[in-house]
Amino acid sequence: MSANFGRQFRLSIFGESHGGGIGMVIDGIPAGFPIDEDAIAYHMARRAPGNDPTATARKEPDRVKIVSGILDGHATGAPLCGIIENTNTRSGDYAQLRSRIRPGHADYAGFVKYNGYNDPRGGGHFSGRITAPLVFAGSIARQILQKQGITVGAHIAAIGPLCDSRFDPVNLTADALTALHSLRFPLLNADMETPMRAHIDAARMRQDSTGGVIECAATGVRAGVGSPFFDSLESVTAHLLFSVPAVKGVEFGDGFAISQLHSSESNDPMRVADGHVICTSNHNGGITGGITNGMPVILRAAIKPTPSISRTQQSVNIETMENTDLAITGRHDPCIVPRAVVVIESALALALCELLMDDAATHFI
Ligand SMILES: Cc1cc2nc3c(=O)[nH]c(=O)nc-3n(C[C@H](O)[C@H](O)[C@H](O)COP(=O)(O)O)c2cc1C
C-alpha cells in the first residue's frame, strides 16, 4: 500500500475501519508554527459520522490523541503523530463479507491485490473512515494557508440530478467560503436542501443510495503556485482528490464543459486593476500552465453512490468461486456527499500547502 503523500508537507496515514484505531504522522510542519487544536476539532466534527440523517448511524467522536509534535500550542518540528480510536465497531456485520464480495466496493480488487490478507471489516483500509486523518492533516494545512491569506471552502453542487447554484468564479470571497463551513448541508441556494434531502431519503427507502458533486474553491491564492510539469497544482490536487474513496471525477474551472467553448469564450480576458493583473472571467479555475494566476481556484469532484446498499445484488463467493446474491447489512452512508465536503476541502488545502512550502519565496511563521 502507499499511504504516504508529499515532499514538503509529508503525510502518512494508517489504520483500518474496525481495527484499534486510525491516524497519521505529519512531518514538515515548521517548528514554532502555532497550532490551533480547537480549529482541528471543528473540521473533524464536520466529517464525523452519526450526526445527520444522510450519514451512517455509526457514531464516532473522532477525537484525536496527539502523541507527538506539539508542545505548548506550537509545532516542535518533530513528526506530529495523532491517533483516533475506533470506538463504535460492529465487526459481526461484516462476517459474510470475508467471502462474499460487495459490488462497487474495493472488496474484490483488494482481495486479489493482497492475497486475501486485507481486513474486510467495514472496508478495512478502503473505508471512508480513513478520510478522518486526511481531514486532520487538512486542518493543519488550512492553518498554514490562513497565514498566507488563503481560505478554502466547498458546497454540495449536486445530489443526483438536483443542482445547487455555482460559485461566482470571479468575485468569490473568503467570507462566503467560511460561512459554508458551519452548515451541515452546505448549499449556496438553501432552497435546494429539502428536495436534495428528499432525494437521498427516497433512495434509502428503496434500499439504494445516491451520489453527487462537490464544488470546492480557494481564495487569496497569489499568482505563481504550482510546479509544472508533474507538480502542477492540477496534478497534485487531482492526485489527492482521486485518493479519496468514492471520487470518480475531477474537473478544474469549466472542466469538461470548456471543450465546448471557442477560445474567444474560454480565454479569460485580462486587465490591470489597482496595480494587479486580474481576469474578468475564470473559465480556467484560477490555474493556467498548472500555476495559479491569482483568480479563485475552483474545482469539482464527482462522488459515486455509496456502494454498500441493502438491496439484493448479484455477487460472487470468492472462496467457493460461485455466483451468489448479496444483501448488505451494517451501517452505511445513504449518501457520501455531505460528509465528503470537508474531505474535498482538505485535499485542496493539502495540495496548496505542499506547493507553497515548495516555494522558497513563502515564509510561514
Ligand atoms: C466520507 C466517506 C464515507 C464513506 N462511507 C461509505 C459507506 O458507508 N459505505 C460504503 O460502502 N462506502 C463508503 N464510502 C466509499 C467507499 O470507501 C469507496 O467507494 C470504496 O473504497 C471503493 O473505492 P472507489 O469508490 O474509489 O472505487 C465512503 C467514502 C467516503 C469518502
The ligand as an SDF file (V2000), in Angstrom:
LIG
                    3D

 31 33  0  0  0  0  0  0  0  0999 V2000
  -16.6210   10.1260    3.8420 C   0  0  0  0  0  0  0  0  0  0  0  0
  -16.8380    8.8170    3.1360 C   0  0  0  0  0  0  0  0  0  0  0  0
  -17.7550    7.9010    3.6450 C   0  0  0  0  0  0  0  0  0  0  0  0
  -17.9940    6.6800    3.0050 C   0  0  0  0  0  0  0  0  0  0  0  0
  -18.9230    5.8200    3.5370 N   0  0  0  0  0  0  0  0  0  0  0  0
  -19.1690    4.6380    2.9190 C   0  0  0  0  0  0  0  0  0  0  0  0
  -20.1510    3.7220    3.4640 C   0  0  0  0  0  0  0  0  0  0  0  0
  -20.7880    3.9870    4.4790 O   0  0  0  0  0  0  0  0  0  0  0  0
  -20.3410    2.5660    2.7970 N   0  0  0  0  0  0  0  0  0  0  0  0
  -19.6660    2.2360    1.6510 C   0  0  0  0  0  0  0  0  0  0  0  0
  -19.8890    1.1810    1.0810 O   0  0  0  0  0  0  0  0  0  0  0  0
  -18.7480    3.0790    1.1180 N   0  0  0  0  0  0  0  0  0  0  0  0
  -18.4800    4.2780    1.7190 C   0  0  0  0  0  0  0  0  0  0  0  0
  -17.5450    5.1210    1.1840 N   0  0  0  0  0  0  0  0  0  0  0  0
  -16.9490    4.8030   -0.1370 C   0  0  0  0  0  0  0  0  0  0  0  0
  -16.0100    3.6280   -0.1680 C   0  0  0  0  0  0  0  0  0  0  0  0
  -14.9890    3.7640    0.7970 O   0  0  0  0  0  0  0  0  0  0  0  0
  -15.4350    3.5010   -1.5820 C   0  0  0  0  0  0  0  0  0  0  0  0
  -16.4580    3.5390   -2.5340 O   0  0  0  0  0  0  0  0  0  0  0  0
  -14.6500    2.2000   -1.7540 C   0  0  0  0  0  0  0  0  0  0  0  0
  -13.4660    2.2320   -1.0020 O   0  0  0  0  0  0  0  0  0  0  0  0
  -14.2730    1.8870   -3.2100 C   0  0  0  0  0  0  0  0  0  0  0  0
  -13.4170    2.8870   -3.7350 O   0  0  0  0  0  0  0  0  0  0  0  0
  -13.8130    3.7490   -5.0280 P   0  0  0  0  0  0  0  0  0  0  0  0
  -15.2480    4.1560   -4.8260 O   0  0  0  0  0  0  0  0  0  0  0  0
  -12.8900    4.9220   -5.0010 O   0  0  0  0  0  0  0  0  0  0  0  0
  -13.6660    2.8920   -6.2140 O   0  0  0  0  0  0  0  0  0  0  0  0
  -17.2900    6.3520    1.8200 C   0  0  0  0  0  0  0  0  0  0  0  0
  -16.3500    7.2760    1.3100 C   0  0  0  0  0  0  0  0  0  0  0  0
  -16.1270    8.4950    1.9420 C   0  0  0  0  0  0  0  0  0  0  0  0
  -15.1510    9.4770    1.3640 C   0  0  0  0  0  0  0  0  0  0  0  0
  1  2  1  0
  2  3  1  0
  2 30  2  0
  3  4  2  0
  4  5  1  0
  4 28  1  0
  5  6  2  0
  6  7  1  0
  6 13  1  0
  7  8  2  0
  7  9  1  0
  9 10  1  0
 10 11  2  0
 10 12  1  0
 12 13  2  0
 13 14  1  0
 14 15  1  0
 14 28  1  0
 15 16  1  0
 16 17  1  0
 16 18  1  0
 18 19  1  0
 18 20  1  0
 20 21  1  0
 20 22  1  0
 22 23  1  0
 23 24  1  0
 24 25  2  0
 24 26  1  0
 24 27  1  0
 28 29  2  0
 29 30  1  0
 30 31  1  0
M  END
$$$$
